[in-house]
Amino acid sequence: MDKKLIIGQSEWSVADEDAQDVSHAVEDAMVNRTTVQLRLYNKERRPVTVYLNGATTAFVVFDPHGDPRPSQMS
């Protein structure tokens, strides 16, 4: 799981095999102002179901690279 989905202030992980479906579902919810059910993972890597209401959500960020940025070494 190296994809990341950020909804408001909440950050979730997306399994590689679900990334395309999640991306399309989020886009559909935002464009059509509908609610979708997403299969995601929390910070402890436990599976959760998140309901995204595209009519009330201001923005969503889908990061297909998701892994943490490398730290800077001195």
All heavy atoms as a GROMACS GRO file, in nm:
protein
  584
    1MET      N    1   0.084  -0.118   0.000
    1MET     CA    2   0.000   0.000   0.000
    1MET      C    3   0.088   0.124   0.000
    1MET      O    4   0.143   0.159   0.101
    1MET     CB    5  -0.089   0.002   0.124
    1MET     CG    6  -0.201  -0.095   0.120
    1MET     SD    7  -0.297  -0.090   0.272
    1MET     CE    8  -0.193  -0.185   0.380
    2ASP      N    9   0.100   0.184  -0.112
    2ASP     CA   10   0.182   0.303  -0.116
    2ASP      C   11   0.108   0.422  -0.175
    2ASP      O   12   0.167   0.523  -0.204
    2ASP     CB   13   0.312   0.278  -0.192
    2ASP     CG   14   0.287   0.243  -0.338
    2ASP    OD1   15   0.174   0.211  -0.374
    2ASP    OD2   16   0.384   0.248  -0.416
    3LYS      N   17  -0.022   0.408  -0.194
    3LYS     CA   18  -0.102   0.519  -0.243
    3LYS      C   19  -0.164   0.589  -0.122
    3LYS      O   20  -0.187   0.528  -0.020
    3LYS     CB   21  -0.213   0.471  -0.336
    3LYS     CG   22  -0.168   0.371  -0.442
    3LYS     CD   23  -0.097   0.438  -0.555
    3LYS     CE   24  -0.069   0.340  -0.667
    3LYS     NZ   25   0.063   0.285  -0.666
    4LYS      N   26  -0.192   0.718  -0.138
    4LYS     CA   27  -0.245   0.795  -0.027
    4LYS      C   28  -0.367   0.873  -0.072
    4LYS      O   29  -0.368   0.927  -0.182
    4LYS     CB   30  -0.138   0.893   0.021
    4LYS     CG   31  -0.152   0.937   0.163
    4LYS     CD   32  -0.044   1.035   0.201
    4LYS     CE   33   0.091   0.968   0.207
    4LYS     NZ   34   0.196   1.062   0.250
    5LEU      N   35  -0.469   0.878   0.013
    5LEU     CA   36  -0.588   0.957  -0.013
    5LEU      C   37  -0.609   1.050   0.105
    5LEU      O   38  -0.613   1.005   0.220
    5LEU     CB   39  -0.711   0.866  -0.030
    5LEU     CG   40  -0.840   0.935  -0.072
    5LEU    CD1   41  -0.829   0.985  -0.216
    5LEU    CD2   42  -0.958   0.842  -0.058
    6ILE      N   43  -0.618   1.180   0.078
    6ILE     CA   44  -0.637   1.279   0.183
    6ILE      C   45  -0.773   1.344   0.161
    6ILE      O   46  -0.799   1.399   0.054
    6ILE     CB   47  -0.526   1.386   0.181
    6ILE    CG1   48  -0.390   1.317   0.197
    6ILE    CG2   49  -0.549   1.490   0.289
    6ILE    CD1   50  -0.271   1.407   0.167
    7ILE      N   51  -0.857   1.332   0.263
    7ILE     CA   52  -0.991   1.392   0.260
    7ILE      C   53  -0.995   1.492   0.374
    7ILE      O   54  -0.995   1.453   0.491
    7ILE     CB   55  -1.100   1.286   0.278
    7ILE    CG1   56  -1.087   1.176   0.172
    7ILE    CG2   57  -1.239   1.350   0.272
    7ILE    CD1   58  -1.175   1.054   0.197
    8GLY      N   59  -0.995   1.619   0.341
    8GLY     CA   60  -0.989   1.722   0.445
    8GLY      C   61  -0.860   1.708   0.524
    8GLY      O   62  -0.751   1.715   0.468
    9GLN      N   63  -0.871   1.681   0.654
    9GLN     CA   64  -0.755   1.665   0.740
    9GLN      C   65  -0.721   1.518   0.767
    9GLN      O   66  -0.630   1.488   0.843
    9GLN     CB   67  -0.780   1.735   0.875
    9GLN     CG   68  -0.802   1.884   0.863
    9GLN     CD   69  -0.680   1.956   0.809
    9GLN    OE1   70  -0.568   1.928   0.847
    9GLN    NE2   71  -0.702   2.049   0.718
   10SER      N   72  -0.794   1.425   0.706
   10SER     CA   73  -0.774   1.282   0.730
   10SER      C   74  -0.694   1.219   0.617
   10SER      O   75  -0.719   1.246   0.500
   10SER     CB   76  -0.909   1.211   0.741
   10SER     OG   77  -0.983   1.264   0.847
   11GLU      N   78  -0.601   1.133   0.654
   11GLU     CA   79  -0.516   1.066   0.556
   11GLU      C   80  -0.538   0.916   0.563
   11GLU      O   81  -0.539   0.857   0.671
   11GLU     CB   82  -0.369   1.099   0.587
   11GLU     CG   83  -0.274   1.051   0.483
   11GLU     CD   84  -0.133   1.099   0.512
   11GLU    OE1   85  -0.113   1.222   0.520
   11GLU    OE2   86  -0.044   1.012   0.527
   12TRP      N   87  -0.554   0.854   0.447
   12TRP     CA   88  -0.582   0.712   0.436
   12TRP      C   89  -0.485   0.649   0.337
   12TRP      O   90  -0.437   0.715   0.246
   12TRP     CB   91  -0.725   0.690   0.387
   12TRP     CG   92  -0.826   0.765   0.467
   12TRP    CD1   93  -0.878   0.888   0.438
   12TRP    CD2   94  -0.884   0.726   0.590
   12TRP    NE1   95  -0.965   0.926   0.535
   12TRP    CE2   96  -0.972   0.829   0.630
   12TRP    CE3   97  -0.871   0.613   0.671
   12TRP    CZ2   98  -1.046   0.822   0.747
   12TRP    CZ3   99  -0.945   0.606   0.788
   12TRP    CH2  100  -1.031   0.710   0.824
   13SER      N  101  -0.463   0.518   0.350
   13SER     CA  102  -0.383   0.442   0.253
   13SER      C  103  -0.477   0.367   0.161
   13SER      O  104  -0.586   0.326   0.201
   13SER     CB  105  -0.291   0.343   0.324
   13SER     OG  106  -0.195   0.411   0.400
   14VAL      N  107  -0.431   0.349   0.038
   14VAL     CA  108  -0.509   0.277  -0.063
   14VAL      C  109  -0.425   0.163  -0.115
   14VAL      O  110  -0.310   0.184  -0.156
   14VAL     CB  111  -0.548   0.371  -0.180
   14VAL    CG1  112  -0.631   0.297  -0.283
   14VAL    CG2  113  -0.619   0.495  -0.130
   15ALA      N  114  -0.479   0.042  -0.113
   15ALA     CA  115  -0.408  -0.073  -0.168
   15ALA      C  116  -0.389  -0.055  -0.318
   15ALA      O  117  -0.475   0.001  -0.387
   15ALA     CB  118  -0.487  -0.201  -0.140
   16ASP      N  119  -0.277  -0.100  -0.368
   16ASP     CA  120  -0.246  -0.087  -0.511
   16ASP      C  121  -0.359  -0.139  -0.599
   16ASP      O  122  -0.397  -0.075  -0.697
   16ASP     CB  123  -0.117  -0.160  -0.546
   16ASP     CG  124   0.007  -0.089  -0.494
   16ASP    OD1  125   0.000   0.034  -0.472
   16ASP    OD2  126   0.109  -0.156  -0.477
   17GLU      N  127  -0.413  -0.255  -0.563
   17GLU     CA  128  -0.516  -0.316  -0.646
   17GLU      C  129  -0.649  -0.239  -0.643
   17GLU      O  130  -0.733  -0.257  -0.730
   17GLU     CB  131  -0.540  -0.463  -0.609
   17GLU     CG  132  -0.590  -0.485  -0.469
   17GLU     CD  133  -0.479  -0.505  -0.366
   17GLU    OE1  134  -0.361  -0.478  -0.396
   17GLU    OE2  135  -0.511  -0.546  -0.254
   18ASP      N  136  -0.667  -0.152  -0.544
   18ASP     CA  137  -0.790  -0.072  -0.533
   18ASP      C  138  -0.774   0.071  -0.583
   18ASP      O  139  -0.871   0.146  -0.592
   18ASP     CB  140  -0.837  -0.066  -0.387
   18ASP     CG  141  -0.875  -0.202  -0.332
   18ASP    OD1  142  -0.918  -0.288  -0.412
   18ASP    OD2  143  -0.862  -0.222  -0.210
   19ALA      N  144  -0.652   0.111  -0.616
   19ALA     CA  145  -0.622   0.252  -0.645
   19ALA      C  146  -0.706   0.308  -0.760
   19ALA      O  147  -0.762   0.417  -0.748
   19ALA     CB  148  -0.474   0.269  -0.675
   20GLN      N  149  -0.717   0.237  -0.868
   20GLN     CA  150  -0.793   0.288  -0.982
   20GLN      C  151  -0.941   0.302  -0.949
   20GLN      O  152  -1.004   0.402  -0.981
   20GLN     CB  153  -0.773   0.199  -1.105
   20GLN     CG  154  -0.833   0.258  -1.230
   20GLN     CD  155  -0.798   0.179  -1.354
   20GLN    OE1  156  -0.755   0.064  -1.347
   20GLN    NE2  157  -0.817   0.238  -1.470
   21ASP      N  158  -0.997   0.200  -0.883
   21ASP     CA  159  -1.138   0.205  -0.846
   21ASP      C  160  -1.166   0.320  -0.748
   21ASP      O  161  -1.266   0.390  -0.760
   21ASP     CB  162  -1.183   0.073  -0.784
   21ASP     CG  163  -1.190  -0.040  -0.885
   21ASP    OD1  164  -1.198  -0.012  -1.007
   21ASP    OD2  165  -1.188  -0.157  -0.842
   22VAL      N  166  -1.076   0.338  -0.651
   22VAL     CA  167  -1.093   0.445  -0.553
   22VAL      C  168  -1.085   0.581  -0.622
   22VAL      O  169  -1.167   0.670  -0.598
   22VAL     CB  170  -0.988   0.434  -0.439
   22VAL    CG1  171  -0.985   0.560  -0.354
   22VAL    CG2  172  -1.018   0.312  -0.353
   23SER      N  173  -0.989   0.597  -0.709
   23SER     CA  174  -0.973   0.723  -0.782
   23SER      C  175  -1.098   0.757  -0.862
   23SER      O  176  -1.148   0.870  -0.860
   23SER     CB  177  -0.851   0.716  -0.874
   23SER     OG  178  -0.838   0.834  -0.948
   24HIS      N  179  -1.152   0.658  -0.934
   24HIS     CA  180  -1.273   0.680  -1.014
   24HIS      C  181  -1.394   0.709  -0.925
   24HIS      O  182  -1.476   0.796  -0.957
   24HIS     CB  183  -1.302   0.561  -1.104
   24HIS     CG  184  -1.206   0.546  -1.217
   24HIS    ND1  185  -1.182   0.645  -1.310
   24HIS    CD2  186  -1.124   0.442  -1.252
   24HIS    CE1  187  -1.092   0.603  -1.397
   24HIS    NE2  188  -1.054   0.481  -1.363
   25ALA      N  189  -1.405   0.639  -0.812
   25ALA     CA  190  -1.518   0.660  -0.722
   25ALA      C  191  -1.514   0.800  -0.662
   25ALA      O  192  -1.618   0.868  -0.652
   25ALA     CB  193  -1.518   0.554  -0.611
   26VAL      N  194  -1.395   0.846  -0.624
   26VAL     CA  195  -1.380   0.981  -0.568
   26VAL      C  196  -1.417   1.085  -0.673
   26VAL      O  197  -1.492   1.180  -0.646
   26VAL     CB  198  -1.237   1.004  -0.515
   26VAL    CG1  199  -1.212   1.150  -0.484
   26VAL    CG2  200  -1.212   0.918  -0.392
   27GLU      N  201  -1.366   1.068  -0.794
   27GLU     CA  202  -1.398   1.163  -0.901
   27GLU      C  203  -1.548   1.167  -0.926
   27GLU      O  204  -1.608   1.275  -0.938
   27GLU     CB  205  -1.325   1.126  -1.030
   27GLU     CG  206  -1.355   1.221  -1.143
   27GLU     CD  207  -1.282   1.186  -1.272
   27GLU    OE1  208  -1.217   1.080  -1.280
   27GLU    OE2  209  -1.294   1.265  -1.367
   28ASP      N  210  -1.612   1.051  -0.931
   28ASP     CA  211  -1.756   1.044  -0.954
   28ASP      C  212  -1.832   1.116  -0.843
   28ASP      O  213  -1.925   1.193  -0.870
   28ASP     CB  214  -1.800   0.898  -0.963
   28ASP     CG  215  -1.948   0.886  -0.991
   28ASP    OD1  216  -1.993   0.937  -1.096
   28ASP    OD2  217  -2.020   0.829  -0.907
   29ALA      N  218  -1.792   1.094  -0.718
   29ALA     CA  219  -1.859   1.158  -0.605
   29ALA      C  220  -1.845   1.309  -0.610
   29ALA      O  221  -1.942   1.382  -0.584
   29ALA     CB  222  -1.803   1.105  -0.473
   30MET      N  223  -1.727   1.357  -0.645
   30MET     CA  224  -1.704   1.501  -0.648
   30MET      C  225  -1.776   1.568  -0.765
   30MET      O  226  -1.836   1.674  -0.750
   30MET     CB  227  -1.554   1.531  -0.655
   30MET     CG  228  -1.474   1.477  -0.536
   30MET     SD  229  -1.520   1.546  -0.378
   30MET     CE  230  -1.451   1.709  -0.390
   31VAL      N  231  -1.774   1.505  -0.882
   31VAL     CA  232  -1.837   1.563  -1.001
   31VAL      C  233  -1.990   1.558  -0.991
   31VAL      O  234  -2.058   1.655  -1.023
   31VAL     CB  235  -1.789   1.490  -1.128
   31VAL    CG1  236  -1.872   1.530  -1.249
   31VAL    CG2  237  -1.642   1.520  -1.153
   32ASN      N  238  -2.043   1.445  -0.943
   32ASN     CA  239  -2.187   1.426  -0.942
   32ASN      C  240  -2.251   1.455  -0.807
   32ASN      O  241  -2.372   1.436  -0.791
   32ASN     CB  242  -2.221   1.283  -0.986
   32ASN     CG  243  -2.178   1.259  -1.128
   32ASN    OD1  244  -2.209   1.337  -1.217
   32ASN    ND2  245  -2.104   1.152  -1.151
   33ARG      N  246  -2.170   1.499  -0.709
   33ARG     CA  247  -2.219   1.535  -0.576
   33ARG      C  248  -2.298   1.420  -0.511
   33ARG      O  249  -2.408   1.438  -0.461
   33ARG     CB  250  -2.302   1.662  -0.583
   33ARG     CG  251  -2.222   1.780  -0.638
   33ARG     CD  252  -2.302   1.906  -0.658
   33ARG     NE  253  -2.374   1.952  -0.543
   33ARG     CZ  254  -2.324   2.025  -0.442
   33ARG    NH1  255  -2.198   2.060  -0.445
   33ARG    NH2  256  -2.399   2.063  -0.342
   34THR      N  257  -2.236   1.301  -0.516
   34THR     CA  258  -2.299   1.182  -0.459
   34THR      C  259  -2.214   1.130  -0.345
   34THR      O  260  -2.105   1.181  -0.319
   34THR     CB  261  -2.314   1.071  -0.566
   34THR    OG1  262  -2.183   1.038  -0.616
   34THR    CG2  263  -2.402   1.114  -0.680
   35THR      N  264  -2.262   1.027  -0.278
   35THR     CA  265  -2.187   0.962  -0.171
   35THR      C  266  -2.138   0.827  -0.221
   35THR      O  267  -2.213   0.752  -0.283
   35THR     CB  268  -2.276   0.944  -0.047
   35THR    OG1  269  -2.320   1.072  -0.003
   35THR    CG2  270  -2.201   0.876   0.067
   36VAL      N  271  -2.009   0.798  -0.193
   36VAL     CA  272  -1.951   0.670  -0.232
   36VAL      C  273  -1.888   0.603  -0.111
   36VAL      O  274  -1.851   0.667  -0.013
   36VAL     CB  275  -1.844   0.685  -0.343
   36VAL    CG1  276  -1.909   0.730  -0.472
   36VAL    CG2  277  -1.734   0.780  -0.302
   37GLN      N  278  -1.878   0.472  -0.119
   37GLN     CA  279  -1.818   0.390  -0.016
   37GLN      C  280  -1.679   0.349  -0.064
   37GLN      O  281  -1.665   0.295  -0.174
   37GLN     CB  282  -1.906   0.267   0.006
   37GLN     CG  283  -1.860   0.172   0.111
   37GLN     CD  284  -1.959   0.057   0.127
   37GLN    OE1  285  -2.078   0.071   0.099
   37GLN    NE2  286  -1.909  -0.056   0.170
   38LEU      N  287  -1.576   0.378   0.018
   38LEU     CA  288  -1.437   0.350  -0.021
   38LEU      C  289  -1.374   0.250   0.074
   38LEU      O  290  -1.386   0.262   0.196
   38LEU     CB  291  -1.355   0.480  -0.020
   38LEU     CG  292  -1.410   0.595  -0.103
   38LEU    CD1  293  -1.331   0.722  -0.075
   38LEU    CD2  294  -1.406   0.560  -0.251
   39ARG      N  295  -1.302   0.153   0.019
   39ARG     CA  296  -1.227   0.057   0.100
   39ARG      C  297  -1.085   0.109   0.114
   39ARG      O  298  -1.007   0.111   0.018
   39ARG     CB  299  -1.228  -0.081   0.033
   39ARG     CG  300  -1.173  -0.189   0.124
   39ARG     CD  301  -1.190  -0.323   0.060
   39ARG     NE  302  -1.079  -0.344  -0.033
   39ARG     CZ  303  -1.066  -0.450  -0.107
   39ARG    NH1  304  -1.158  -0.543  -0.108
   39ARG    NH2  305  -0.962  -0.464  -0.186
   40LEU      N  306  -1.051   0.155   0.237
   40LEU     CA  307  -0.922   0.218   0.262
   40LEU      C  308  -0.857   0.154   0.384
   40LEU      O  309  -0.911   0.061   0.443
   40LEU     CB  310  -0.942   0.369   0.286
   40LEU     CG  311  -1.017   0.445   0.176
   40LEU    CD1  312  -1.044   0.586   0.220
   40LEU    CD2  313  -0.939   0.442   0.046
   41TYR      N  314  -0.739   0.206   0.421
   41TYR     CA  315  -0.666   0.156   0.539
   41TYR      C  316  -0.627   0.275   0.625
   41TYR      O  317  -0.585   0.379   0.575
   41TYR     CB  318  -0.540   0.080   0.495
   41TYR     CG  319  -0.576  -0.046   0.420
   41TYR    CD1  320  -0.599  -0.042   0.283
   41TYR    CD2  321  -0.589  -0.167   0.486
   41TYR    CE1  322  -0.635  -0.157   0.214
   41TYR    CE2  323  -0.625  -0.283   0.418
   41TYR     CZ  324  -0.648  -0.277   0.281
   41TYR     OH  325  -0.684  -0.390   0.214
   42ASN      N  326  -0.641   0.258   0.758
   42ASN     CA  327  -0.603   0.366   0.848
   42ASN      C  328  -0.453   0.363   0.874
   42ASN      O  329  -0.381   0.282   0.815
   42ASN     CB  330  -0.686   0.362   0.977
   42ASN     CG  331  -0.658   0.239   1.061
   42ASN    OD1  332  -0.562   0.165   1.040
   42ASN    ND2  333  -0.744   0.214   1.158
   43LYS      N  334  -0.405   0.450   0.963
   43LYS     CA  335  -0.260   0.459   0.988
   43LYS      C  336  -0.201   0.332   1.047
   43LYS      O  337  -0.083   0.305   1.032
   43LYS     CB  338  -0.230   0.579   1.079
   43LYS     CG  339  -0.252   0.709   1.008
   43LYS     CD  340  -0.213   0.826   1.094
   43LYS     CE  341  -0.241   0.952   1.015
   43LYS     NZ  342  -0.184   1.071   1.072
   44GLU      N  343  -0.284   0.254   1.115
   44GLU     CA  344  -0.238   0.126   1.171
   44GLU      C  345  -0.249   0.012   1.069
   44GLU      O  346  -0.230  -0.103   1.102
   44GLU     CB  347  -0.320   0.090   1.296
   44GLU     CG  348  -0.294   0.180   1.416
   44GLU     CD  349  -0.367   0.314   1.404
   44GLU    OE1  350  -0.479   0.318   1.346
   44GLU    OE2  351  -0.312   0.415   1.452
   45ARG      N  352  -0.283   0.049   0.946
   45ARG     CA  353  -0.298  -0.046   0.834
   45ARG      C  354  -0.414  -0.142   0.854
   45ARG      O  355  -0.416  -0.252   0.800
   45ARG     CB  356  -0.169  -0.125   0.811
   45ARG     CG  357  -0.050  -0.037   0.784
   45ARG     CD  358  -0.015  -0.041   0.643
   45ARG     NE  359   0.107   0.036   0.621
   45ARG     CZ  360   0.136   0.088   0.507
   45ARG    NH1  361   0.060   0.071   0.406
   45ARG    NH2  362   0.246   0.159   0.492
   46ARG      N  363  -0.515  -0.100   0.929
   46ARG     CA  364  -0.636  -0.179   0.943
   46ARG      C  365  -0.735  -0.135   0.836
   46ARG      O  366  -0.749  -0.016   0.810
   46ARG     CB  367  -0.698  -0.159   1.082
   46ARG     CG  368  -0.616  -0.225   1.192
   46ARG     CD  369  -0.692  -0.227   1.322
   46ARG     NE  370  -0.752  -0.097   1.352
   46ARG     CZ  371  -0.726  -0.026   1.460
   46ARG    NH1  372  -0.644  -0.070   1.550
   46ARG    NH2  373  -0.785   0.090   1.478
   47PRO      N  374  -0.805  -0.231   0.775
   47PRO     CA  375  -0.903  -0.194   0.672
   47PRO      C  376  -1.022  -0.122   0.735
   47PRO      O  377  -1.069  -0.160   0.842
   47PRO     CB  378  -0.944  -0.328   0.612
   47PRO     CG  379  -0.908  -0.431   0.713
   47PRO     CD  380  -0.795  -0.375   0.795
   48VAL      N  381  -1.066  -0.016   0.667
   48VAL     CA  382  -1.182   0.060   0.711
   48VAL      C  383  -1.267   0.093   0.589
   48VAL      O  384  -1.219   0.089   0.476
   48VAL     CB  385  -1.143   0.191   0.784
   48VAL    CG1  386  -1.066   0.164   0.911
   48VAL    CG2  387  -1.061   0.281   0.693
   49THR      N  388  -1.392   0.126   0.613
   49THR     CA  389  -1.480   0.175   0.508
   49THR      C  390  -1.505   0.322   0.535
   49THR      O  391  -1.545   0.360   0.645
   49THR     CB  392  -1.613   0.098   0.507
   49THR    OG1  393  -1.585  -0.040   0.484
   49THR    CG2  394  -1.705   0.149   0.397
   50VAL      N  395  -1.477   0.405   0.437
   50VAL     CA  396  -1.497   0.550   0.447
   50VAL      C  397  -1.606   0.588   0.349
   50VAL      O  398  -1.604   0.546   0.233
   50VAL     CB  399  -1.366   0.626   0.415
   50VAL    CG1  400  -1.391   0.776   0.410
   50VAL    CG2  401  -1.259   0.592   0.517
   51TYR      N  402  -1.702   0.666   0.396
   51TYR     CA  403  -1.809   0.716   0.311
   51TYR      C  404  -1.776   0.861   0.275
   51TYR      O  405  -1.763   0.945   0.363
   51TYR     CB  406  -1.944   0.707   0.381
   51TYR     CG  407  -1.983   0.564   0.408
   51TYR    CD1  408  -1.945   0.500   0.525
   51TYR    CD2  409  -2.055   0.491   0.313
   51TYR    CE1  410  -1.978   0.369   0.549
   51TYR    CE2  411  -2.088   0.360   0.336
   51TYR     CZ  412  -2.049   0.298   0.454
   51TYR     OH  413  -2.082   0.167   0.477
   52LEU      N  414  -1.760   0.888   0.149
   52LEU     CA  415  -1.725   1.021   0.100
   52LEU      C  416  -1.849   1.085   0.039
   52LEU      O  417  -1.907   1.032  -0.056
   52LEU     CB  418  -1.614   1.013  -0.004
   52LEU     CG  419  -1.582   1.142  -0.078
   52LEU    CD1  420  -1.516   1.243   0.018
   52LEU    CD2  421  -1.491   1.116  -0.195
   53ASN      N  422  -1.889   1.199   0.093
   53ASN     CA  423  -2.002   1.274   0.040
   53ASN      C  424  -1.947   1.384  -0.049
   53ASN      O  425  -1.895   1.485   0.000
   53ASN     CB  426  -2.086   1.332   0.155
   53ASN     CG  427  -2.209   1.404   0.106
   53ASN    OD1  428  -2.217   1.444  -0.009
   53ASN    ND2  429  -2.305   1.419   0.194
   54GLY      N  430  -1.957   1.365  -0.178
   54GLY     CA  431  -1.903   1.460  -0.275
   54GLY      C  432  -1.975   1.594  -0.275
   54GLY      O  433  -1.921   1.693  -0.323
   55ALA      N  434  -2.094   1.600  -0.219
   55ALA     CA  435  -2.169   1.725  -0.214
   55ALA      C  436  -2.120   1.816  -0.102
   55ALA      O  437  -2.140   1.936  -0.107
   55ALA     CB  438  -2.318   1.696  -0.195
   56THR      N  439  -2.054   1.759  -0.001
   56THR     CA  440  -2.011   1.841   0.113
   56THR      C  441  -1.860   1.848   0.131
   56THR      O  442  -1.811   1.926   0.212
   56THR     CB  443  -2.073   1.787   0.244
   56THR    OG1  444  -2.027   1.653   0.266
   56THR    CG2  445  -2.224   1.792   0.238
   57THR      N  446  -1.786   1.768   0.057
   57THR     CA  447  -1.641   1.765   0.070
   57THR      C  448  -1.580   1.874  -0.018
   57THR      O  449  -1.606   1.879  -0.138
   57THR     CB  450  -1.585   1.628   0.029
   57THR    OG1  451  -1.647   1.528   0.110
   57THR    CG2  452  -1.436   1.621   0.047
   58ALA      N  453  -1.498   1.959   0.043
   58ALA     CA  454  -1.438   2.071  -0.031
   58ALA      C  455  -1.329   2.023  -0.127
   58ALA      O  456  -1.318   2.071  -0.239
   58ALA     CB  457  -1.381   2.174   0.065
   59PHE      N  458  -1.246   1.929  -0.081
   59PHE     CA  459  -1.139   1.879  -0.168
   59PHE      C  460  -1.093   1.742  -0.122
   59PHE      O  461  -1.109   1.704  -0.007
   59PHE     CB  462  -1.020   1.975  -0.172
   59PHE     CG  463  -0.943   1.981  -0.043
   59PHE    CD1  464  -0.836   1.896  -0.021
   59PHE    CD2  465  -0.979   2.069   0.057
   59PHE    CE1  466  -0.766   1.899   0.099
   59PHE    CE2  467  -0.909   2.074   0.176
   59PHE     CZ  468  -0.803   1.989   0.197
   60VAL      N  469  -1.034   1.669  -0.217
   60VAL     CA  470  -0.974   1.538  -0.191
   60VAL      C  471  -0.844   1.534  -0.268
   60VAL      O  472  -0.838   1.579  -0.383
   60VAL     CB  473  -1.066   1.424  -0.237
   60VAL    CG1  474  -0.999   1.289  -0.219
   60VAL    CG2  475  -1.199   1.427  -0.164
   61VAL      N  476  -0.739   1.480  -0.206
   61VAL     CA  477  -0.611   1.466  -0.273
   61VAL      C  478  -0.582   1.316  -0.287
   61VAL      O  479  -0.583   1.243  -0.187
   61VAL     CB  480  -0.497   1.533  -0.192
   61VAL    CG1  481  -0.362   1.509  -0.259
   61VAL    CG2  482  -0.525   1.681  -0.175
   62PHE      N  483  -0.556   1.272  -0.410
   62PHE     CA  484  -0.514   1.134  -0.434
   62PHE      C  485  -0.369   1.139  -0.475
   62PHE      O  486  -0.334   1.196  -0.579
   62PHE     CB  487  -0.599   1.070  -0.544
   62PHE     CG  488  -0.561   0.927  -0.571
   62PHE    CD1  489  -0.597   0.827  -0.483
   62PHE    CD2  490  -0.487   0.894  -0.682
   62PHE    CE1  491  -0.561   0.696  -0.505
   62PHE    CE2  492  -0.450   0.762  -0.706
   62PHE     CZ  493  -0.487   0.664  -0.617
   63ASP      N  494  -0.281   1.082  -0.392
   63ASP     CA  495  -0.138   1.082  -0.419
   63ASP      C  496  -0.096   0.942  -0.465
   63ASP      O  497  -0.085   0.851  -0.384
   63ASP     CB  498  -0.061   1.122  -0.292
   63ASP     CG  499   0.089   1.127  -0.313
   63ASP    OD1  500   0.136   1.095  -0.424
   63ASP    OD2  501   0.159   1.161  -0.218
   64PRO      N  502  -0.077   0.922  -0.595
   64PRO     CA  503  -0.043   0.790  -0.644
   64PRO      C  504   0.097   0.744  -0.606
   64PRO      O  505   0.130   0.628  -0.623
   64PRO     CB  506  -0.056   0.804  -0.796
   64PRO     CG  507  -0.032   0.947  -0.823
   64PRO     CD  508  -0.083   1.021  -0.702
   65HIS      N  509   0.177   0.834  -0.553
   65HIS     CA  510   0.313   0.797  -0.514
   65HIS      C  511   0.322   0.772  -0.365
   65HIS      O  512   0.415   0.708  -0.319
   65HIS     CB  513   0.413   0.904  -0.558
   65HIS     CG  514   0.404   0.930  -0.704
   65HIS    ND1  515   0.444   0.840  -0.799
   65HIS    CD2  516   0.352   1.034  -0.773
   65HIS    CE1  517   0.420   0.887  -0.919
   65HIS    NE2  518   0.364   1.005  -0.906
   66GLY      N  519   0.232   0.827  -0.288
   66GLY     CA  520   0.208   0.804  -0.148
   66GLY      C  521   0.321   0.780  -0.052
   66GLY      O  522   0.304   0.803   0.065
   67ASP      N  523   0.435   0.730  -0.094
   67ASP     CA  524   0.539   0.701   0.004
   67ASP      C  525   0.597   0.830   0.059
   67ASP      O  526   0.596   0.934  -0.005
   67ASP     CB  527   0.650   0.613  -0.054
   67ASP     CG  528   0.668   0.622  -0.202
   67ASP    OD1  529   0.649   0.732  -0.259
   67ASP    OD2  530   0.701   0.521  -0.262
   68PRO      N  531   0.649   0.823   0.182
   68PRO     CA  532   0.702   0.946   0.243
   68PRO      C  533   0.816   1.004   0.163
   68PRO      O  534   0.892   0.932   0.098
   68PRO     CB  535   0.749   0.900   0.380
   68PRO     CG  536   0.727   0.755   0.388
   68PRO     CD  537   0.666   0.707   0.262
   69ARG      N  538   0.829   1.134   0.169
   69ARG     CA  539   0.940   1.199   0.100
   69ARG      C  540   1.070   1.164   0.170
   69ARG      O  541   1.074   1.148   0.292
   69ARG     CB  542   0.919   1.350   0.102
   69ARG     CG  543   0.788   1.390   0.038
   69ARG     CD  544   0.793   1.535  -0.004
   69ARG     NE  545   0.668   1.590  -0.045
   69ARG     CZ  546   0.592   1.549  -0.145
   69ARG    NH1  547   0.625   1.444  -0.212
   69ARG    NH2  548   0.479   1.609  -0.176
   70PRO      N  549   1.179   1.150   0.096
   70PRO     CA  550   1.306   1.115   0.158
   70PRO      C  551   1.352   1.226   0.252
   70PRO      O  552   1.330   1.343   0.225
   70PRO     CB  553   1.402   1.099   0.040
   70PRO     CG  554   1.335   1.159  -0.076
   70PRO     CD  555   1.188   1.166  -0.047
   71SER      N  556   1.414   1.186   0.361
   71SER     CA  557   1.464   1.288   0.455
   71SER      C  558   1.592   1.347   0.401
   71SER      O  559   1.666   1.283   0.327
   71SER     CB  560   1.487   1.227   0.592
   71SER     OG  561   1.583   1.125   0.582
   72GLN      N  562   1.619   1.470   0.441
   72GLN     CA  563   1.739   1.538   0.394
   72GLN      C  564   1.852   1.506   0.491
   72GLN      O  565   1.838   1.517   0.611
   72GLN     CB  566   1.713   1.689   0.389
   72GLN     CG  567   1.816   1.764   0.313
   72GLN     CD  568   1.773   1.909   0.298
   72GLN    OE1  569   1.694   1.960   0.376
   72GLN    NE2  570   1.824   1.974   0.198
   73MET      N  571   1.967   1.470   0.439
   73MET     CA  572   2.082   1.437   0.523
   73MET      C  573   2.182   1.552   0.517
   73MET      O  574   2.203   1.610   0.412
   73MET     CB  575   2.146   1.306   0.476
   73MET     CG  576   2.052   1.188   0.485
   73MET     SD  577   2.127   1.036   0.431
   73MET     CE  578   2.245   1.008   0.558
   74SER      N  579   2.243   1.583   0.631
   74SER     CA  580   2.343   1.691   0.633
   74SER      C  581   2.481   1.632   0.614
   74SER      O  582   2.513   1.530   0.655
   74SER     CB  583   2.344   1.765   0.763
   74SER     OG  584   2.221   1.772   0.823
   0.00000   0.00000   0.00000
